[in-house]
Amino acid sequence: MADAIEHGKTVLSAIVAGGGSVRALDHAAERLVMPELFFTDTVQLKIFLLLERYRRQAGGIMPRAVLSDLLRGRKPGTVQMFEETYDGLAAFVPEGHQFKHSVDQLRELAADRATGEAFALGRQILAASEAEPVRLEDGRALWGHVEARAYVQAALAGAEQLGSESDVQAGNIAGEGDDVLAAYARAKGLRQSGRPVGVQLGFPDLERSLGGGIGKGLGLLIAPTSVGKSSFCVHAVWHNAVIQGRHTLYFTTEQHYDEVRVKLFARHSRHPKFGLPRGLDTLDIMSGRLSEEEERALAWVADDLKTGGYGGIEVVQMPEHCTVAAFTGRAEAMGRRQRPDLMVFDYLQLCDPDRRGRDSKEHENQSGIVKASHRWAETAFHGKGVSLLSPWQPNQNGAQALRGGGSFSVDQHMSQSSEAGKTAGLVLALSAPEEDTSRGRAVRLVLSVEKNRNGRKGARAQLVADYATSYFTDREDMDEAPIDLGG
């Protein structure tokens, strides 16, 4: 509590001292959106609220004389307390770095308090019974270990976001022409040097139609059951980390962490540097059926992933039916160490809505999940955004269309919620129009762009997939092009 008061003093002093700083107030107001969560001292909180109100009405910083006018008619003791607090704030001029540090610390301390409150109420719910449940402010009655666990998980996700730095960028574009020109020059330089501009999947012809790769925001991968959605996601994060050197996050609910990890090792075994045309089978690794030669190759693969200098792949196991707030809060926390370029969530349809209404229908819940994920992906990681890819099921008619090579409709063929196709910026469809006779080792697929908010749609790529190694290619011979490893 004392720390919060000291940091509150630093923040308010930076605003009112030296004639006042509108810039400091604007920064604090953007970061401390709900001041009552951050200022633990009542006088500090009310002064901050008055400063915000005066800024909106008069366009400047509230002077001491205005505060005295507002306090007219109050008890002498109250007037003295507020005026002495304001005078003390105005007399202390913190450095800019102290101010920003204190703003961030107020957020962290608020997150700590929210965490403690979550565990405390979780213990009450755990000890409650159906006859005497714990009643929340929103009217819910909770009891038992299942509801205690769900409540604490959602509350901790909210606390994580409270302390995270997921600010939305804002600015007057009239003065940002130089930034636009500089961004264009960087993109042109990347293109001329042969390096990718956007997040890529490893299929050049298709990516050219996407404008160089996947853009920021939510992208959905539509495919019927057992066509390889999860394996495709493994391939995508591997390609971005190993070939492009990007940092990636893989959140999994449907698969276990260990299974995803082994799939990534199997995918890496297809790297041309190892000379293993068929790679190491995921099931053989998991069941201990590798030959001695393959065991040596697995050790080489493991060592290369550790020492090869590639981009990172972080895998996170999330519980089934987690909320959007739970995984986005965890992602924001991980992004403080290193911001990811690509994030996969496998998959959104297993999420629960952050706030489920009593009469809410399943398609309405799914709509809320998609909208929340899209909004977050557009503004995540201090406004930088992230490419978020998630599998999604087609409905029965959509599955038939994909299996039969028919036309897929984003508006009519998405399962549970048509809002999924309307909200996502990118919709890719993966179909297997031919019967597979290779037992999953050389499955012929079609990847089509069904929606592309930032470019053309309708592009198609003929792929061949090896599910045993999560390997996808647009080459008939199933071999990757050699990569210049240097040295």
C-alpha positions as CSV (number, residue, x, y, z in Angstrom):
1,M,0.0,0.0,0.0
2,A,2.8,2.4,0.9
3,D,4.5,1.7,-2.4
4,A,1.4,2.6,-4.3
5,I,1.0,5.9,-2.5
6,E,4.6,6.8,-3.2
7,H,4.2,6.0,-6.9
8,G,0.9,7.8,-7.0
9,K,2.7,10.9,-5.6
10,T,5.3,10.7,-8.3
11,V,2.7,10.4,-11.0
12,L,0.6,13.3,-9.8
13,S,3.7,15.5,-9.1
14,A,4.9,15.0,-12.7
15,I,1.4,16.3,-13.8
16,V,1.0,19.4,-11.5
17,A,4.6,20.5,-10.8
18,G,6.3,23.3,-12.7
19,G,3.2,24.8,-14.1
20,G,1.7,21.5,-15.1
21,S,2.3,18.9,-17.9
22,V,-0.6,18.0,-20.2
23,R,1.6,15.4,-21.8
24,A,2.2,13.7,-18.5
25,L,-1.5,13.7,-17.7
26,D,-2.4,12.2,-21.1
27,H,0.2,9.5,-20.7
28,A,-1.1,8.6,-17.3
29,A,-4.7,8.7,-18.4
30,E,-4.0,6.3,-21.3
31,R,-2.1,3.9,-19.0
32,L,-4.3,4.1,-15.9
33,V,-7.7,3.8,-17.7
34,M,-9.6,2.9,-14.5
35,P,-7.9,5.1,-11.8
36,E,-9.7,3.5,-8.9
37,L,-7.8,0.3,-9.6
38,F,-4.4,2.0,-9.4
39,F,-4.6,4.9,-6.8
40,T,-5.0,3.3,-3.3
41,D,-5.0,6.7,-1.6
42,T,-8.5,8.3,-1.7
43,V,-7.2,11.9,-1.9
44,Q,-4.7,11.1,-4.7
45,L,-7.5,9.3,-6.6
46,K,-9.9,12.3,-6.4
47,I,-7.2,14.8,-7.4
48,F,-6.4,12.6,-10.4
49,L,-10.1,12.5,-11.4
50,L,-10.4,16.3,-11.0
51,L,-7.3,16.8,-13.1
52,E,-8.8,14.6,-15.9
53,R,-12.1,16.4,-15.7
54,Y,-10.5,19.8,-15.9
55,R,-8.3,18.7,-18.8
56,R,-11.4,17.6,-20.8
57,Q,-13.3,20.9,-20.0
58,A,-10.5,23.5,-20.0
59,G,-7.7,21.9,-21.9
60,G,-5.0,22.4,-19.3
61,I,-3.8,21.4,-15.9
62,M,-6.0,22.3,-12.9
63,P,-4.4,25.1,-10.9
64,R,-4.4,25.3,-7.1
65,A,-6.9,28.2,-7.2
66,V,-9.4,26.1,-9.1
67,L,-9.0,23.2,-6.6
68,S,-9.8,25.7,-3.8
69,D,-12.9,26.9,-5.6
70,L,-14.1,23.3,-6.0
71,L,-13.6,22.7,-2.3
72,R,-15.6,25.8,-1.2
73,G,-18.3,24.8,1.3
74,R,-16.5,21.6,2.4
75,K,-15.4,20.9,5.9
76,P,-12.3,22.9,6.9
77,G,-10.4,19.7,7.6
78,T,-11.2,18.3,4.1
79,V,-10.2,21.5,2.4
80,Q,-6.9,21.6,4.3
81,M,-6.1,18.0,3.5
82,F,-6.7,18.4,-0.3
83,E,-4.8,21.7,-0.5
84,E,-1.8,20.4,1.5
85,T,-1.7,17.3,-0.7
86,Y,-1.8,19.4,-3.9
87,D,0.9,21.8,-2.5
88,G,3.1,18.8,-1.7
89,L,2.7,17.4,-5.2
90,A,3.5,20.7,-6.8
91,A,6.7,21.1,-4.8
92,F,8.2,17.8,-6.1
93,V,9.4,17.6,-9.7
94,P,10.3,14.0,-10.7
95,E,12.4,13.1,-13.7
96,G,10.7,11.8,-16.8
97,H,12.0,8.3,-16.2
98,Q,10.8,8.3,-12.6
99,F,7.3,9.3,-13.8
100,K,7.0,6.6,-16.4
101,H,8.4,4.0,-14.0
102,S,5.8,4.9,-11.4
103,V,3.0,4.7,-13.9
104,D,4.2,1.2,-14.8
105,Q,4.6,0.3,-11.1
106,L,1.0,1.4,-10.3
107,R,-0.1,-1.1,-13.0
108,E,2.1,-3.9,-11.6
109,L,0.9,-3.3,-8.0
110,A,-2.7,-3.3,-9.1
111,A,-2.1,-6.6,-10.8
112,D,-0.5,-8.0,-7.7
113,R,-3.5,-6.9,-5.6
114,A,-5.9,-8.4,-8.1
115,T,-4.0,-11.7,-8.0
116,G,-4.2,-11.8,-4.2
117,E,-7.9,-11.0,-4.3
118,A,-8.4,-13.8,-6.9
119,F,-6.8,-16.4,-4.7
120,A,-8.6,-15.2,-1.6
121,L,-12.1,-15.4,-3.2
122,G,-11.1,-18.7,-5.0
123,R,-10.5,-20.2,-1.5
124,Q,-13.9,-19.0,-0.4
125,I,-15.5,-20.6,-3.5
126,L,-13.6,-23.8,-2.9
127,A,-14.9,-24.0,0.7
128,A,-18.5,-23.1,-0.2
129,S,-21.3,-25.5,-0.8
130,E,-24.3,-25.6,-3.2
131,A,-26.6,-24.7,-0.3
132,E,-24.4,-21.7,0.7
133,P,-22.5,-20.6,-2.4
134,V,-20.3,-17.4,-2.8
135,R,-22.4,-14.7,-4.6
136,L,-20.5,-12.4,-6.9
137,E,-21.5,-8.8,-7.8
138,D,-22.7,-9.9,-11.2
139,G,-25.2,-12.3,-9.6
140,R,-23.3,-15.6,-10.1
141,A,-23.4,-18.1,-7.3
142,L,-20.2,-20.2,-7.2
143,W,-19.1,-23.2,-5.2
144,G,-16.8,-26.2,-5.4
145,H,-13.4,-26.9,-6.9
146,V,-14.4,-26.7,-10.5
147,E,-16.0,-23.3,-10.3
148,A,-13.2,-22.1,-8.0
149,R,-10.6,-23.1,-10.5
150,A,-12.5,-21.5,-13.4
151,Y,-13.0,-18.2,-11.4
152,V,-9.3,-18.0,-10.4
153,Q,-8.1,-18.7,-13.9
154,A,-10.3,-15.9,-15.4
155,A,-9.4,-13.5,-12.6
156,L,-5.7,-14.2,-13.0
157,A,-5.9,-13.5,-16.7
158,G,-7.6,-10.2,-15.9
159,A,-4.8,-9.4,-13.5
160,E,-2.2,-10.2,-16.1
161,Q,-3.8,-7.8,-18.6
162,L,-4.0,-5.2,-15.8
163,G,-0.2,-5.2,-15.5
164,S,0.6,-5.7,-19.2
165,E,1.6,-3.1,-21.7
166,S,-1.0,-3.7,-24.4
167,D,-1.4,0.0,-25.3
168,V,-3.2,1.0,-28.5
169,Q,-1.1,3.2,-30.9
170,A,-2.6,6.6,-31.6
171,G,-1.4,9.6,-33.5
172,N,-2.2,12.3,-36.0
173,I,-1.3,10.8,-39.4
174,A,-0.9,14.3,-41.0
175,G,2.5,14.5,-39.3
176,E,3.5,10.9,-39.9
177,G,4.5,11.0,-43.6
178,D,8.2,10.4,-42.8
179,D,7.3,7.3,-40.8
180,V,5.2,5.9,-43.7
181,L,8.0,6.6,-46.2
182,A,10.6,5.0,-43.9
183,A,8.3,1.9,-43.5
184,Y,8.0,1.7,-47.3
185,A,11.7,1.9,-47.7
186,R,12.2,-0.9,-45.2
187,A,9.7,-3.1,-47.0
188,K,11.2,-2.4,-50.4
189,G,14.7,-3.2,-49.1
190,L,13.5,-6.5,-47.7
191,R,11.8,-7.4,-51.0
192,Q,14.8,-6.5,-53.1
193,S,17.1,-8.5,-50.9
194,G,14.8,-11.5,-51.2
195,R,13.8,-11.5,-47.5
196,P,10.1,-11.8,-46.6
197,V,8.1,-8.7,-45.8
198,G,5.4,-10.5,-43.9
199,V,4.8,-13.7,-41.9
200,Q,5.0,-16.5,-44.4
201,L,4.0,-20.1,-44.7
202,G,6.6,-21.4,-47.2
203,F,4.5,-21.3,-50.4
204,P,5.9,-18.4,-52.5
205,D,3.2,-18.3,-55.2
206,L,0.4,-18.1,-52.6
207,E,2.2,-15.5,-50.5
208,R,2.7,-13.2,-53.5
209,S,-1.1,-13.0,-53.7
210,L,-1.2,-12.1,-50.0
211,G,1.1,-9.2,-50.6
212,G,4.2,-10.9,-49.2
213,G,2.7,-12.9,-46.3
214,I,0.1,-12.9,-43.6
215,G,-0.7,-9.5,-42.1
216,K,-1.4,-8.5,-38.5
217,G,-4.7,-9.6,-37.1
218,L,-6.8,-12.8,-36.9
219,G,-6.5,-15.4,-39.6
220,L,-8.6,-18.6,-39.6
221,L,-7.6,-22.0,-41.2
222,I,-10.7,-23.9,-42.2
223,A,-10.5,-27.6,-42.8
224,P,-12.6,-30.7,-42.1
225,T,-11.6,-33.0,-39.3
226,S,-8.3,-35.0,-39.9
227,V,-7.2,-32.9,-42.9
228,G,-4.2,-31.6,-40.9
229,K,-5.1,-28.2,-39.4
230,S,-2.9,-28.7,-36.3
231,S,0.0,-30.2,-38.3
232,F,-0.3,-27.2,-40.6
233,C,0.0,-24.8,-37.6
234,V,3.1,-26.7,-36.5
235,H,4.6,-26.3,-39.9
236,A,3.8,-22.5,-39.9
237,V,5.5,-21.8,-36.6
238,W,8.5,-23.9,-37.5
239,H,8.9,-22.2,-40.9
240,N,8.7,-18.7,-39.3
241,A,11.2,-19.5,-36.6
242,V,13.7,-21.7,-38.4
243,I,13.6,-20.3,-42.0
244,Q,12.6,-16.7,-41.3
245,G,14.2,-16.3,-37.9
246,R,11.1,-14.9,-36.3
247,H,9.8,-15.4,-32.8
248,T,6.6,-17.4,-32.5
249,L,4.2,-18.6,-29.8
250,Y,2.1,-21.8,-30.1
251,F,-0.8,-22.0,-27.6
252,T,-2.4,-25.4,-27.5
253,T,-5.6,-26.7,-26.0
254,E,-6.6,-29.6,-28.2
255,Q,-3.2,-31.3,-28.2
256,H,-0.9,-31.9,-25.3
257,Y,2.3,-29.9,-24.9
258,D,4.4,-33.0,-25.3
259,E,2.7,-33.9,-28.6
260,V,3.3,-30.4,-30.0
261,R,6.9,-30.5,-28.9
262,V,7.6,-33.8,-30.6
263,K,5.8,-32.6,-33.8
264,L,8.1,-29.6,-33.9
265,F,11.2,-31.9,-33.6
266,A,9.8,-34.2,-36.3
267,R,9.2,-31.2,-38.5
268,H,12.8,-29.9,-37.9
269,S,14.1,-33.3,-39.0
270,R,12.9,-32.5,-42.5
271,H,15.4,-29.6,-42.7
272,P,17.6,-30.3,-45.7
273,K,20.8,-30.0,-43.6
274,F,20.1,-33.4,-42.0
275,G,19.7,-35.3,-45.3
276,L,16.6,-37.2,-44.1
277,P,14.2,-37.2,-47.0
278,R,11.4,-38.7,-44.9
279,G,12.4,-37.2,-41.6
280,L,11.6,-38.7,-38.2
281,D,8.1,-40.0,-37.7
282,T,6.3,-38.3,-34.8
283,L,4.7,-41.6,-33.6
284,D,8.1,-43.4,-33.8
285,I,9.6,-40.7,-31.5
286,M,6.8,-40.8,-29.0
287,S,6.7,-44.6,-28.9
288,G,10.5,-45.2,-28.8
289,R,10.6,-47.1,-32.1
290,L,13.5,-45.2,-33.8
291,S,16.4,-47.2,-35.3
292,E,19.9,-46.5,-33.9
293,E,20.7,-44.3,-36.9
294,E,17.4,-42.4,-36.3
295,E,18.2,-42.0,-32.6
296,R,21.5,-40.4,-33.6
297,A,19.6,-38.1,-36.0
298,L,17.2,-37.1,-33.3
299,A,20.1,-36.1,-31.0
300,W,21.5,-34.0,-33.9
301,V,18.1,-32.4,-34.5
302,A,17.8,-31.6,-30.8
303,D,21.2,-30.1,-30.6
304,D,20.7,-28.0,-33.8
305,L,17.4,-26.5,-32.5
306,K,19.3,-25.5,-29.3
307,T,22.4,-24.1,-31.0
308,G,21.3,-23.2,-34.6
309,G,20.6,-19.5,-33.9
310,Y,17.0,-19.8,-35.1
311,G,14.0,-17.7,-34.0
312,G,12.2,-18.9,-30.9
313,I,9.2,-21.2,-30.7
314,E,7.5,-21.1,-27.3
315,V,4.7,-23.7,-26.7
316,V,2.1,-23.0,-24.0
317,Q,-0.4,-25.6,-22.7
318,M,-3.7,-24.0,-22.0
319,P,-6.6,-25.8,-20.3
320,E,-9.6,-26.8,-22.4
321,H,-12.3,-24.1,-22.4
322,C,-9.9,-21.3,-21.3
323,T,-11.1,-17.8,-22.0
324,V,-9.7,-15.3,-24.5
325,A,-8.6,-13.2,-21.6
326,A,-6.6,-16.1,-20.2
327,F,-4.5,-16.8,-23.3
328,T,-4.1,-13.1,-24.4
329,G,-3.0,-12.2,-20.9
330,R,-0.4,-15.0,-20.9
331,A,0.8,-13.9,-24.4
332,E,1.2,-10.3,-23.3
333,A,3.3,-11.4,-20.3
334,M,5.5,-13.5,-22.5
335,G,5.7,-10.8,-25.1
336,R,7.5,-8.5,-22.6
337,R,10.6,-10.7,-23.0
338,Q,10.3,-10.9,-26.8
339,R,7.5,-9.8,-29.0
340,P,6.3,-12.6,-31.3
341,D,5.6,-12.1,-35.0
342,L,3.3,-15.1,-35.3
343,M,1.1,-16.6,-32.8
344,V,-1.0,-19.8,-33.2
345,F,-3.9,-20.7,-31.0
346,D,-5.0,-24.3,-31.5
347,Y,-7.9,-23.7,-31.3
348,L,-10.3,-20.8,-30.6
349,Q,-13.5,-23.0,-30.9
350,L,-12.5,-24.7,-27.6
351,C,-12.4,-21.3,-25.8
352,D,-15.1,-20.1,-23.4
353,P,-16.4,-16.6,-23.6
354,D,-14.9,-14.2,-21.0
355,R,-18.4,-13.4,-19.8
356,R,-21.1,-16.0,-20.6
357,G,-24.7,-14.8,-20.4
358,R,-27.2,-17.2,-18.8
359,D,-29.3,-17.4,-22.0
360,S,-26.4,-17.1,-24.4
361,K,-26.5,-19.4,-27.4
362,E,-23.4,-21.2,-28.6
363,H,-23.1,-19.3,-31.8
364,E,-23.3,-16.0,-29.9
365,N,-20.5,-17.2,-27.6
366,Q,-18.3,-18.1,-30.5
367,S,-19.0,-14.8,-32.1
368,G,-17.8,-13.0,-29.0
369,I,-14.6,-15.2,-28.9
370,V,-13.7,-14.4,-32.5
371,K,-14.4,-10.7,-32.1
372,A,-12.3,-10.5,-28.9
373,S,-9.4,-12.4,-30.5
374,H,-9.5,-10.2,-33.5
375,R,-9.5,-7.0,-31.5
376,W,-6.6,-8.2,-29.4
377,A,-4.5,-9.3,-32.4
378,E,-4.9,-5.9,-34.0
379,T,-3.6,-4.0,-31.0
380,A,-1.5,-6.5,-29.0
381,F,2.0,-5.9,-27.6
382,H,2.0,-2.1,-27.1
383,G,-0.1,-1.5,-30.3
384,K,2.3,-3.4,-32.6
385,G,-0.2,-6.2,-33.3
386,V,0.5,-9.8,-34.1
387,S,-0.4,-12.3,-36.8
388,L,-2.8,-14.7,-35.0
389,L,-3.7,-18.0,-36.8
390,S,-6.2,-20.4,-35.5
391,P,-7.9,-23.5,-37.0
392,W,-11.7,-23.4,-37.4
393,Q,-14.2,-26.1,-38.4
394,P,-16.5,-25.9,-41.4
395,N,-20.1,-26.8,-40.9
396,Q,-21.5,-30.0,-42.5
397,N,-22.2,-28.4,-45.9
398,G,-18.8,-26.7,-45.8
399,A,-17.0,-30.0,-45.1
400,Q,-18.8,-31.6,-48.0
401,A,-17.8,-28.8,-50.3
402,L,-14.1,-29.0,-49.2
403,R,-14.0,-32.8,-49.6
404,G,-15.6,-32.7,-53.0
405,G,-13.6,-29.8,-54.4
406,G,-16.7,-27.6,-54.5
407,S,-16.9,-23.9,-53.8
408,F,-16.5,-22.8,-50.2
409,S,-18.6,-19.9,-48.8
410,V,-17.2,-17.9,-45.9
411,D,-20.7,-16.6,-45.2
412,Q,-22.5,-20.0,-45.2
413,H,-19.9,-22.7,-44.5
414,M,-18.3,-21.7,-41.1
415,S,-19.4,-23.8,-38.2
416,Q,-21.2,-22.4,-35.2
417,S,-20.8,-18.7,-36.1
418,S,-20.9,-16.9,-39.5
419,E,-19.4,-14.0,-37.6
420,A,-16.1,-15.9,-37.7
421,G,-15.7,-15.4,-41.4
422,K,-16.9,-11.8,-41.2
423,T,-14.5,-10.8,-38.5
424,A,-11.3,-12.5,-39.5
425,G,-9.0,-10.5,-41.8
426,L,-7.8,-13.7,-43.5
427,V,-9.6,-17.0,-44.1
428,L,-7.6,-19.9,-45.6
429,A,-9.3,-23.2,-46.5
430,L,-7.4,-26.5,-46.6
431,S,-9.1,-29.3,-48.5
432,A,-8.3,-32.9,-49.6
433,P,-10.2,-33.3,-52.9
434,E,-8.5,-36.7,-53.6
435,E,-8.6,-39.9,-51.7
436,D,-5.3,-40.4,-49.8
437,T,-3.6,-43.7,-50.6
438,S,-0.3,-42.8,-48.9
439,R,-1.4,-43.4,-45.3
440,G,-0.7,-39.8,-44.5
441,R,2.8,-39.6,-45.9
442,A,2.1,-37.8,-49.2
443,V,-1.5,-36.3,-49.0
444,R,-2.5,-34.1,-51.9
445,L,-4.2,-30.9,-50.6
446,V,-5.4,-27.6,-51.8
447,L,-4.8,-24.4,-49.8
448,S,-7.1,-21.5,-51.0
449,V,-7.5,-17.9,-49.9
450,E,-11.2,-17.5,-49.3
451,K,-10.9,-14.1,-47.7
452,N,-8.1,-11.5,-47.7
453,R,-9.1,-8.1,-46.2
454,N,-5.7,-6.6,-47.2
455,G,-5.4,-8.0,-50.7
456,R,-6.6,-10.4,-53.3
457,K,-8.6,-13.6,-52.6
458,G,-9.1,-16.7,-54.7
459,A,-5.5,-17.8,-54.9
460,R,-4.9,-21.5,-54.7
461,A,-1.8,-23.6,-54.0
462,Q,-1.5,-27.3,-54.7
463,L,0.2,-28.9,-51.6
464,V,1.6,-32.2,-50.6
465,A,1.6,-33.0,-46.9
466,D,3.4,-35.5,-44.7
467,Y,1.4,-35.7,-41.5
468,A,4.0,-37.9,-39.8
469,T,6.5,-34.9,-39.8
470,S,4.0,-32.0,-40.1
471,Y,5.7,-31.2,-43.4
472,F,3.8,-29.2,-46.1
473,T,5.3,-28.3,-49.5
474,D,4.1,-27.0,-52.8
475,R,6.8,-29.1,-54.6
476,E,5.9,-32.4,-56.2
477,D,9.1,-34.1,-55.1
478,M,8.4,-33.4,-51.4
479,D,12.0,-32.1,-51.0
480,E,12.7,-28.6,-49.8
481,A,14.9,-26.2,-51.8
482,P,18.5,-26.0,-50.3
483,I,19.0,-23.2,-47.9
484,D,22.2,-21.2,-47.8
485,L,23.4,-21.8,-44.3
486,G,26.6,-19.8,-44.7
487,G,30.1,-20.8,-43.5
